[in-house]
Amino acid sequence: MNKVVVLDRDGTIVIDRHYLADPDGLEFEPGATAGLQRMAKMGYRLVIVTNQSGIARGMLSVATLSLIHERLREMLAAHGVHLDGIYFCPHAPGDACECRKPNQQLMVQAAADLGFDQSKAVVIGDKDSDVEFGQRAGARTMLIGNSSGRSATAVTPDYFIANLTDAAEILSRLDT
């Protein structure tokens, strides 16, 4: 039950559309479905934790976000992938909330709801805040992108990956 991958949404699973407000705008990142399929076959439960400040900025409503997530679940189901949960922060960066990554409220909530040890999870995202989110939880971290051009003050993930297919390959080696 502790095999859990906590994923960012935009730029990790789907192409980042900069405040996506239409379910029809969902499009998978290259390698996303193959990687998620492989993770699921290895017994990993898949959870999304995403910052959605577009809600606080008035660019979309919670109802629209629900439609986007419903559509995402349908798209993933068509590839045989099930999500165990989707958790989101609706606040803007300056709102000083406890749920915006890298803060831990959504990780604690997901772990309590789904019964997993957050320190045993793997966190995958495309931003430093995703890596810091995982590090604060004591989880293993993977960052989509590479180390070139990163500042010396940037957080360092456990692994740099190109996409979720790479992540699944690393997880398969760690499982053996």
C-alpha positions in Angstrom: 0.0 0.0 0.0 3.0 2.3 0.3 3.9 2.3 -3.4 2.5 5.7 -4.2 3.6 8.2 -6.9 2.5 11.8 -6.2 2.4 13.8 -9.4 2.1 17.4 -10.4 -0.4 17.9 -13.2 0.6 20.7 -15.6 4.0 20.2 -17.3 4.1 16.6 -15.9 1.1 14.7 -17.0 -0.5 17.2 -19.3 1.0 20.1 -21.4 1.0 23.3 -19.3 -1.6 25.6 -20.9 -1.0 28.5 -18.5 -4.2 28.5 -16.4 -6.0 25.9 -18.3 -9.8 26.7 -18.1 -11.2 24.3 -20.7 -11.3 20.5 -20.5 -10.8 20.3 -24.2 -7.4 21.9 -23.8 -6.0 18.8 -22.0 -3.2 17.1 -24.0 -0.8 14.6 -22.6 2.9 15.3 -22.3 5.1 13.0 -24.4 5.7 9.8 -22.6 3.0 10.5 -19.9 0.5 7.7 -20.7 3.2 5.0 -21.2 4.9 6.0 -18.0 1.7 6.0 -16.0 0.7 2.7 -17.4 4.0 1.1 -16.4 3.8 2.6 -12.9 0.3 1.2 -12.4 1.4 -2.2 -13.7 4.2 -2.1 -11.1 1.6 -1.6 -8.4 2.0 2.1 -7.8 -1.0 4.1 -6.8 -1.1 7.4 -8.6 -2.1 10.7 -7.0 -2.1 14.2 -8.4 -1.3 17.2 -6.2 -1.5 20.5 -8.1 -1.4 24.2 -7.5 -4.3 25.9 -9.3 -4.0 29.6 -8.6 -6.1 30.4 -11.6 -9.1 29.9 -9.3 -7.9 32.7 -7.0 -7.0 34.8 -10.0 -10.6 34.5 -11.4 -9.5 32.6 -14.5 -11.5 29.5 -13.7 -14.0 28.2 -11.1 -13.8 25.2 -8.9 -16.7 23.7 -11.0 -14.6 24.2 -14.1 -11.6 22.6 -12.5 -13.8 19.6 -11.5 -14.8 19.2 -15.2 -11.1 19.4 -16.2 -10.2 16.7 -13.7 -13.2 14.5 -14.7 -12.0 14.8 -18.3 -8.5 13.9 -17.3 -9.7 10.8 -15.5 -11.6 9.8 -18.6 -8.6 10.3 -20.8 -6.4 8.3 -18.5 -9.0 5.5 -18.1 -8.9 5.2 -21.9 -5.3 4.2 -21.4 -6.0 1.9 -18.5 -4.7 4.3 -15.9 -6.6 5.0 -12.7 -6.0 7.9 -10.3 -6.4 7.3 -6.6 -6.9 11.0 -5.9 -6.6 14.5 -7.1 -5.8 17.3 -4.6 -5.5 20.9 -5.5 -4.7 24.3 -3.9 -7.0 27.1 -5.2 -5.0 29.9 -3.7 -2.7 32.5 -5.2 1.0 32.4 -4.3 0.7 35.4 -1.9 -2.2 34.0 0.0 0.0 32.3 2.7 -2.1 29.2 2.7 -0.9 25.8 4.0 -2.1 23.9 0.9 0.0 25.5 -1.8 3.1 23.4 -2.7 5.7 23.2 -1.4 3.6 23.3 1.9 2.5 20.0 3.2 -1.2 20.2 3.8 -2.2 18.4 0.6 0.4 15.7 1.1 -0.8 15.1 4.7 -4.4 15.0 3.4 -3.6 12.5 0.6 -1.6 10.3 3.0 -4.4 10.3 5.5 -7.2 9.7 2.9 -5.3 6.9 1.1 -3.4 5.4 3.9 0.2 5.7 2.8 3.5 6.8 4.5 4.4 10.1 2.7 8.1 9.4 3.3 7.8 6.3 1.2 6.2 8.1 -1.8 7.8 9.3 -4.9 7.1 12.9 -6.0 7.3 13.9 -9.6 7.0 17.3 -11.1 8.4 20.0 -13.4 9.2 22.8 -10.9 11.5 23.3 -7.9 8.4 23.7 -5.7 7.4 20.1 -6.6 10.9 18.9 -5.6 10.8 20.9 -2.3 7.3 19.5 -1.7 8.6 16.0 -1.9 11.7 16.8 0.1 9.6 18.3 2.9 7.6 15.0 3.0 10.8 13.0 3.1 9.9 11.4 -0.2 12.1 10.5 -3.2 11.9 13.2 -5.9 12.1 13.4 -9.6 12.2 16.6 -11.7 11.3 16.7 -15.3 14.0 18.7 -17.1 17.8 18.6 -16.6 20.4 20.1 -14.4 22.0 22.4 -17.0 21.3 26.1 -16.4 19.9 25.6 -12.9 21.0 28.1 -10.3 23.2 27.0 -7.4 20.3 27.8 -5.0 17.8 25.5 -6.9 16.7 22.4 -5.0 18.2 19.2 -6.2 16.0 16.3 -6.9 17.0 12.7 -6.5 16.6 12.2 -10.2 16.4 14.4 -13.3 14.1 12.8 -15.9 12.9 13.7 -19.4 9.3 12.5 -18.9 7.1 10.0 -17.0 8.4 7.1 -19.1 11.9 7.8 -17.7 10.4 7.9 -14.3 8.8 4.5 -14.7 12.1 3.1 -15.9 13.9 4.4 -12.8 11.1 3.0 -10.5 11.4 -0.4 -12.2 15.1 -0.5 -11.3 14.5 0.7 -7.8 11.9 -2.1 -7.3 14.3 -4.9 -8.1 
